[in-house]
Amino acid sequence: MSEIALLTPDWPAPPGVHALFTLRGQGAGEGASRGAHGAFNLGDHVGDEPAAVQANRARLTEQLQARPVFLRQVHGSQAIELDAGTPDGASADAALTDAPGLACTVLVADCLPILLTDTAGRRVAAVHAGWRGLAGGVLERCLEQFEAPALDGCAQDAPQIRADEVMAWLGPCIGPQAFEVGDEVLAAFTAVDARAGMCFVPLGAGKHRADLAALARQRLERLGVARVYGNDSSAAWCTVGNPQRYFSFRRDQQRLGGSGRMAACIWRT
């Protein structure tokens, strides 16, 4: 089999912190899935053959040399701490850990994946940020837990991580050229920060184009996180506009009858 098609984050992560973002793959050599889910689908809830998903997840685990922990994402704001006993399927939209060998993992196909670590590499986190989760505070909840000392285990005496020590990488998502939303989305963001209106372009008749990555960068700035890398809202990062690289629910669900899911993973060694 050929190598897994990957995007490696370009950011100054400290030694011992590793991250990757999987691409959709282009053929049988790059994954076991077929049709709308081809080739490297990692979602087990999208109508793909279970055996194909498991084969793809096994290849991902081999690539990571760590255990990816898959969440049941619900577009909410819950963040959970991972340990060796955390099973797949926990209901949350963000995961954090200081345990080596566990990969915080989120699945996306238009929503924004956000990976976090600190300058010393003490903690890692992955956040699934669709508009509902981002507006609902998933990033804030995750950072609250990320910056606080662990309550159990050997890390309980660790100092609190400051916001200015945190760095974030934003992965591919639906871009501002493609993300059409209604007034309720604009209202959800401007209710928290009036400046969020700058991330929307009015189209008339209660419709707007929204810049999801810019909204996340704005939230991170408000939270004191200045070290932000990755998605700059340009066309190359848009899942809808790059069908050879990315799955996109919005593009493919009606056209092809389904869409696979890509994974953003971050882990410590």
C-alpha positions as a Markdown table, in Angstrom:
| # | Residue | x | y | z |
|---|---|---|---|---|
| 1 | Met | 0.0 | 0.0 | 0.0 |
| 2 | Ser | 1.1 | 3.6 | -0.6 |
| 3 | Glu | 1.7 | 6.0 | 2.2 |
| 4 | Ile | -1.3 | 7.7 | 3.8 |
| 5 | Ala | -2.0 | 11.1 | 2.3 |
| 6 | Leu | -1.3 | 13.6 | 5.1 |
| 7 | Leu | -1.0 | 17.3 | 5.8 |
| 8 | Thr | 1.7 | 18.0 | 8.4 |
| 9 | Pro | 1.1 | 21.2 | 10.4 |
| 10 | Asp | 3.7 | 23.9 | 9.8 |
| 11 | Trp | 4.1 | 25.3 | 13.3 |
| 12 | Pro | 6.9 | 25.5 | 15.9 |
| 13 | Ala | 5.6 | 22.7 | 18.1 |
| 14 | Pro | 8.1 | 21.7 | 20.8 |
| 15 | Pro | 10.1 | 18.5 | 20.7 |
| 16 | Gly | 7.9 | 15.5 | 21.6 |
| 17 | Val | 4.7 | 17.0 | 20.3 |
| 18 | His | 3.5 | 15.6 | 17.0 |
| 19 | Ala | 0.4 | 16.4 | 14.8 |
| 20 | Leu | -1.1 | 15.5 | 11.5 |
| 21 | Phe | -4.2 | 16.0 | 9.4 |
| 22 | Thr | -5.4 | 13.2 | 7.1 |
| 23 | Leu | -6.5 | 13.8 | 3.5 |
| 24 | Arg | -9.2 | 12.0 | 1.6 |
| 25 | Gly | -6.8 | 9.8 | -0.4 |
| 26 | Gln | -7.1 | 9.1 | -4.1 |
| 27 | Gly | -7.4 | 5.3 | -4.6 |
| 28 | Ala | -7.3 | 1.8 | -3.2 |
| 29 | Gly | -3.6 | 2.2 | -2.3 |
| 30 | Glu | -4.4 | 5.1 | 0.1 |
| 31 | Gly | -7.4 | 3.6 | 1.9 |
| 32 | Ala | -10.0 | 0.9 | 2.1 |
| 33 | Ser | -13.2 | 3.0 | 1.5 |
| 34 | Arg | -15.0 | 3.4 | -1.8 |
| 35 | Gly | -17.4 | 5.7 | -3.5 |
| 36 | Ala | -18.4 | 8.8 | -1.7 |
| 37 | His | -16.3 | 7.6 | 1.3 |
| 38 | Gly | -13.2 | 6.9 | -0.8 |
| 39 | Ala | -10.5 | 6.4 | 0.0 |
| 40 | Phe | -9.3 | 7.2 | 3.5 |
| 41 | Asn | -12.5 | 7.7 | 5.5 |
| 42 | Leu | -12.2 | 7.5 | 9.2 |
| 43 | Gly | -15.8 | 8.2 | 10.3 |
| 44 | Asp | -17.8 | 5.2 | 11.5 |
| 45 | His | -21.1 | 7.0 | 11.4 |
| 46 | Val | -21.4 | 8.1 | 7.8 |
| 47 | Gly | -22.7 | 4.9 | 6.1 |
| 48 | Asp | -19.3 | 3.5 | 5.1 |
| 49 | Glu | -18.5 | -0.3 | 5.4 |
| 50 | Pro | -17.4 | -0.9 | 9.0 |
| 51 | Ala | -14.5 | -3.1 | 7.8 |
| 52 | Ala | -13.2 | -0.4 | 5.6 |
| 53 | Val | -13.3 | 2.2 | 8.4 |
| 54 | Gln | -11.6 | -0.2 | 10.8 |
| 55 | Ala | -8.9 | -0.9 | 8.2 |
| 56 | Asn | -8.3 | 2.9 | 7.7 |
| 57 | Arg | -8.2 | 3.5 | 11.5 |
| 58 | Ala | -5.7 | 0.7 | 11.9 |
| 59 | Arg | -3.5 | 2.3 | 9.3 |
| 60 | Leu | -3.8 | 5.6 | 11.1 |
| 61 | Thr | -2.8 | 4.1 | 14.4 |
| 62 | Glu | 0.2 | 2.5 | 12.7 |
| 63 | Gln | 1.2 | 5.9 | 11.3 |
| 64 | Leu | 0.9 | 7.7 | 14.6 |
| 65 | Gln | 2.6 | 5.0 | 16.7 |
| 66 | Ala | 0.0 | 6.2 | 19.3 |
| 67 | Arg | -3.6 | 5.4 | 20.0 |
| 68 | Pro | -6.1 | 7.8 | 18.4 |
| 69 | Val | -9.1 | 8.3 | 20.7 |
| 70 | Phe | -12.2 | 8.9 | 18.6 |
| 71 | Leu | -15.0 | 10.9 | 20.1 |
| 72 | Arg | -18.7 | 11.0 | 19.5 |
| 73 | Gln | -18.9 | 14.6 | 18.4 |
| 74 | Val | -22.2 | 16.4 | 19.0 |
| 75 | His | -21.5 | 20.0 | 18.0 |
| 76 | Gly | -21.5 | 20.9 | 21.7 |
| 77 | Ser | -19.0 | 22.5 | 24.1 |
| 78 | Gln | -17.8 | 19.6 | 26.3 |
| 79 | Ala | -14.1 | 18.9 | 26.6 |
| 80 | Ile | -12.8 | 15.7 | 28.1 |
| 81 | Glu | -9.5 | 14.7 | 29.6 |
| 82 | Leu | -8.1 | 11.5 | 28.1 |
| 83 | Asp | -6.2 | 8.8 | 29.9 |
| 84 | Ala | -5.3 | 5.2 | 29.1 |
| 85 | Gly | -8.7 | 4.0 | 30.1 |
| 86 | Thr | -10.7 | 6.4 | 27.9 |
| 87 | Pro | -12.7 | 4.4 | 25.3 |
| 88 | Asp | -13.6 | 5.5 | 21.8 |
| 89 | Gly | -17.1 | 7.0 | 21.6 |
| 90 | Ala | -17.1 | 9.4 | 24.5 |
| 91 | Ser | -19.5 | 12.2 | 23.9 |
| 92 | Ala | -17.5 | 15.5 | 23.5 |
| 93 | Asp | -16.2 | 17.9 | 21.0 |
| 94 | Ala | -12.7 | 18.5 | 22.4 |
| 95 | Ala | -10.1 | 16.2 | 24.0 |
| 96 | Leu | -7.1 | 17.0 | 26.1 |
| 97 | Thr | -4.3 | 15.0 | 27.6 |
| 98 | Asp | -0.8 | 15.2 | 29.1 |
| 99 | Ala | -0.4 | 11.4 | 28.8 |
| 100 | Pro | 2.1 | 10.2 | 26.1 |
| 101 | Gly | 0.9 | 7.8 | 23.5 |
| 102 | Leu | -2.7 | 9.0 | 23.3 |
| 103 | Ala | -3.7 | 11.0 | 20.3 |
| 104 | Cys | -6.4 | 13.7 | 20.8 |
| 105 | Thr | -8.4 | 13.2 | 17.6 |
| 106 | Val | -11.3 | 15.1 | 16.0 |
| 107 | Leu | -13.1 | 14.2 | 12.7 |
| 108 | Val | -14.1 | 16.8 | 10.2 |
| 109 | Ala | -15.6 | 17.3 | 6.8 |
| 110 | Asp | -16.2 | 21.1 | 6.7 |
| 111 | Cys | -16.0 | 21.9 | 10.4 |
| 112 | Leu | -12.8 | 23.5 | 11.7 |
| 113 | Pro | -10.2 | 21.3 | 13.6 |
| 114 | Ile | -8.1 | 23.2 | 16.1 |
| 115 | Leu | -5.0 | 21.6 | 17.6 |
| 116 | Leu | -3.4 | 23.1 | 20.8 |
| 117 | Thr | -0.2 | 22.6 | 22.7 |
| 118 | Asp | 2.0 | 24.8 | 24.9 |
| 119 | Thr | 5.6 | 26.0 | 24.3 |
| 120 | Ala | 7.0 | 23.4 | 26.7 |
| 121 | Gly | 4.9 | 20.5 | 25.3 |
| 122 | Arg | 3.3 | 19.7 | 28.6 |
| 123 | Arg | -0.3 | 19.3 | 27.2 |
| 124 | Val | -2.0 | 18.7 | 23.9 |
| 125 | Ala | -5.6 | 19.1 | 22.8 |
| 126 | Ala | -7.9 | 18.8 | 19.7 |
| 127 | Val | -11.1 | 20.7 | 19.2 |
| 128 | His | -13.9 | 20.1 | 16.8 |
| 129 | Ala | -15.3 | 23.6 | 15.9 |
| 130 | Gly | -18.3 | 23.8 | 13.7 |
| 131 | Trp | -20.2 | 27.1 | 14.0 |
| 132 | Arg | -22.5 | 25.8 | 16.8 |
| 133 | Gly | -19.6 | 24.5 | 18.9 |
| 134 | Leu | -17.5 | 27.6 | 18.3 |
| 135 | Ala | -20.3 | 30.0 | 19.1 |
| 136 | Gly | -21.3 | 27.8 | 22.1 |
| 137 | Gly | -17.9 | 28.0 | 23.8 |
| 138 | Val | -16.1 | 24.8 | 23.0 |
| 139 | Leu | -12.8 | 26.6 | 22.5 |
| 140 | Glu | -13.3 | 28.5 | 25.8 |
| 141 | Arg | -14.2 | 25.3 | 27.7 |
| 142 | Cys | -11.2 | 23.5 | 26.2 |
| 143 | Leu | -8.7 | 26.2 | 27.1 |
| 144 | Glu | -10.1 | 26.5 | 30.6 |
| 145 | Gln | -9.2 | 22.8 | 31.2 |
| 146 | Phe | -6.0 | 23.0 | 29.1 |
| 147 | Glu | -4.5 | 25.8 | 31.1 |
| 148 | Ala | -5.5 | 24.4 | 34.5 |
| 149 | Pro | -3.3 | 21.8 | 36.3 |
| 150 | Ala | -4.4 | 18.2 | 36.1 |
| 151 | Leu | -6.4 | 17.1 | 39.2 |
| 152 | Asp | -5.0 | 13.6 | 39.3 |
| 153 | Gly | -1.9 | 11.7 | 38.4 |
| 154 | Cys | 1.7 | 12.8 | 38.5 |
| 155 | Ala | 0.9 | 16.1 | 36.8 |
| 156 | Gln | -1.1 | 17.5 | 39.8 |
| 157 | Asp | 1.9 | 19.6 | 40.9 |
| 158 | Ala | 2.5 | 21.1 | 37.4 |
| 159 | Pro | 2.2 | 24.9 | 37.2 |
| 160 | Gln | -0.8 | 26.4 | 35.4 |
| 161 | Ile | -0.2 | 27.0 | 31.7 |
| 162 | Arg | -0.6 | 30.7 | 30.7 |
| 163 | Ala | -2.5 | 31.7 | 27.6 |
| 164 | Asp | 0.6 | 33.3 | 26.2 |
| 165 | Glu | 2.3 | 29.9 | 26.3 |
| 166 | Val | -0.4 | 28.2 | 24.2 |
| 167 | Met | -0.1 | 27.8 | 20.4 |
| 168 | Ala | -2.9 | 26.8 | 18.1 |
| 169 | Trp | -3.0 | 25.3 | 14.6 |
| 170 | Leu | -6.1 | 25.7 | 12.5 |
| 171 | Gly | -6.8 | 23.0 | 9.9 |
| 172 | Pro | -8.8 | 23.0 | 6.7 |
| 173 | Cys | -12.5 | 23.8 | 6.9 |
| 174 | Ile | -15.3 | 25.2 | 4.7 |
| 175 | Gly | -13.9 | 28.6 | 3.5 |
| 176 | Pro | -15.5 | 32.0 | 3.4 |
| 177 | Gln | -16.1 | 31.6 | -0.3 |
| 178 | Ala | -18.5 | 28.7 | 0.3 |
| 179 | Phe | -19.9 | 29.0 | 3.8 |
| 180 | Glu | -23.4 | 30.5 | 3.4 |
| 181 | Val | -25.3 | 30.9 | 6.7 |
| 182 | Gly | -28.4 | 32.6 | 8.1 |
| 183 | Asp | -29.0 | 35.5 | 10.4 |
| 184 | Glu | -29.1 | 33.1 | 13.4 |
| 185 | Val | -25.4 | 32.3 | 12.9 |
| 186 | Leu | -24.4 | 36.0 | 12.8 |
| 187 | Ala | -26.5 | 36.7 | 15.9 |
| 188 | Ala | -24.9 | 33.8 | 17.8 |
| 189 | Phe | -21.4 | 35.2 | 17.3 |
| 190 | Thr | -22.1 | 38.9 | 17.7 |
| 191 | Ala | -24.0 | 38.3 | 20.9 |
| 192 | Val | -20.6 | 37.4 | 22.4 |
| 193 | Asp | -18.4 | 39.8 | 20.5 |
| 194 | Ala | -19.7 | 42.6 | 18.3 |
| 195 | Arg | -16.4 | 42.4 | 16.3 |
| 196 | Ala | -17.5 | 39.0 | 15.0 |
| 197 | Gly | -19.6 | 40.9 | 12.5 |
| 198 | Met | -16.4 | 41.6 | 10.5 |
| 199 | Cys | -16.2 | 37.9 | 9.7 |
| 200 | Phe | -19.5 | 37.9 | 7.8 |
| 201 | Val | -20.3 | 39.3 | 4.3 |
| 202 | Pro | -24.0 | 40.1 | 3.8 |
| 203 | Leu | -25.7 | 38.5 | 0.8 |
| 204 | Gly | -29.2 | 39.8 | 1.3 |
| 205 | Ala | -32.4 | 38.1 | 2.3 |
| 206 | Gly | -31.1 | 37.1 | 5.7 |
| 207 | Lys | -28.0 | 35.3 | 4.2 |
| 208 | His | -24.4 | 35.8 | 4.8 |
| 209 | Arg | -21.0 | 34.3 | 4.0 |
| 210 | Ala | -19.1 | 33.4 | 7.1 |
| 211 | Asp | -15.4 | 33.0 | 7.7 |
| 212 | Leu | -15.1 | 30.2 | 10.3 |
| 213 | Ala | -11.4 | 30.3 | 10.6 |
| 214 | Ala | -11.4 | 34.0 | 11.2 |
| 215 | Leu | -14.0 | 33.6 | 13.9 |
| 216 | Ala | -11.8 | 31.1 | 15.6 |
| 217 | Arg | -8.7 | 33.3 | 15.3 |
| 218 | Gln | -10.8 | 36.1 | 16.8 |
| 219 | Arg | -11.9 | 33.9 | 19.7 |
| 220 | Leu | -8.3 | 32.8 | 20.4 |
| 221 | Glu | -7.2 | 36.4 | 20.4 |
| 222 | Arg | -9.8 | 37.3 | 23.0 |
| 223 | Leu | -8.6 | 34.4 | 25.1 |
| 224 | Gly | -5.0 | 35.6 | 25.0 |
| 225 | Val | -3.7 | 33.1 | 22.5 |
| 226 | Ala | -1.5 | 35.0 | 20.1 |
| 227 | Arg | 0.5 | 32.0 | 18.6 |
| 228 | Val | -1.9 | 30.9 | 15.8 |
| 229 | Tyr | -0.8 | 29.0 | 12.7 |
| 230 | Gly | -2.4 | 27.2 | 9.8 |
| 231 | Asn | -5.7 | 28.1 | 8.1 |
| 232 | Asp | -5.6 | 31.8 | 7.0 |
| 233 | Ser | -9.0 | 31.6 | 5.2 |
| 234 | Ser | -7.4 | 31.5 | 1.8 |
| 235 | Ala | -8.8 | 29.2 | -0.9 |
| 236 | Ala | -6.2 | 26.5 | -0.4 |
| 237 | Trp | -7.7 | 25.7 | 3.0 |
| 238 | Cys | -11.3 | 25.4 | 1.9 |
| 239 | Thr | -12.7 | 21.8 | 2.1 |
| 240 | Val | -15.5 | 22.6 | -0.4 |
| 241 | Gly | -13.2 | 24.1 | -3.0 |
| 242 | Asn | -10.5 | 21.3 | -3.1 |
| 243 | Pro | -12.3 | 18.0 | -3.8 |
| 244 | Gln | -9.0 | 16.2 | -4.7 |
| 245 | Arg | -7.7 | 16.8 | -1.2 |
| 246 | Tyr | -10.6 | 17.1 | 1.2 |
| 247 | Phe | -13.9 | 15.5 | 2.1 |
| 248 | Ser | -16.8 | 18.0 | 2.3 |
| 249 | Phe | -20.2 | 17.2 | 3.7 |
| 250 | Arg | -21.7 | 20.4 | 2.2 |
| 251 | Arg | -20.3 | 19.6 | -1.3 |
| 252 | Asp | -20.8 | 15.9 | -1.4 |
| 253 | Gln | -23.8 | 14.8 | 0.7 |
| 254 | Gln | -26.3 | 15.7 | -2.0 |
| 255 | Arg | -24.1 | 15.3 | -5.0 |
| 256 | Leu | -22.7 | 11.9 | -4.1 |
| 257 | Gly | -25.0 | 10.7 | -1.3 |
| 258 | Gly | -22.4 | 10.9 | 1.4 |
| 259 | Ser | -19.0 | 12.1 | 2.6 |
| 260 | Gly | -16.1 | 10.7 | 4.5 |
| 261 | Arg | -14.4 | 12.2 | 7.5 |
| 262 | Met | -10.8 | 13.4 | 7.9 |
| 263 | Ala | -8.9 | 13.3 | 11.2 |
| 264 | Ala | -6.8 | 15.9 | 13.0 |
| 265 | Cys | -4.6 | 14.3 | 15.6 |
| 266 | Ile | -2.1 | 15.6 | 18.2 |
| 267 | Trp | -0.1 | 13.5 | 20.7 |
| 268 | Arg | 3.0 | 13.5 | 22.9 |
| 269 | Thr | 5.8 | 11.0 | 23.0 |
